[in-house]
Amino acid sequence: MKKIINTPKAPAPIGPYNQAVLADNTLYISGQIPMDPVTGELISGDIQKETRQCMENLRAILEEAGMGFEQVVKTSIFVKDMGQFAQINEAYGQYFDTESAPARETVEVANLPKYVNVEISMIAFR
């Protein structure tokens, strides 16, 4: 069974995709950028604030699917500057218990949608 998950509490997709897809018990969440879903404005200038906005967008999608961060099994973080890894990691880490944190990769990329500095996607399982 496949169910599309969308919520107005996270930014609307900017292309032909959905915020998330629930396939059986697995939730695949599209990459979230640091966009305020209320104003549509990008958060920039402080990588920790940018990371927290990505995580809050992800939280809203998880909640729409009836899930939480404790059910996340995998994350992917895409960054424009690996030199900001420590700051990103600090902000990201506030959302997970160290003992039950998900698997993860962090990849430096040449560019991201809307030229943001960070994008995060997740997979969760119930």
Secondary structure, DSSP 4 states (H G I P E B T S, - for coil): -EEEE--TTSPPPSSS--SEEEETTEEEEEEE-SB-TTT-PBP-S-HHHHHHHHHHHHHHHHHHTT--GGGEEEEEEEES-GGGHHHHHHHHHTTS-GGGPPEEEEEE-S--GGG-SEEEEEEEE-
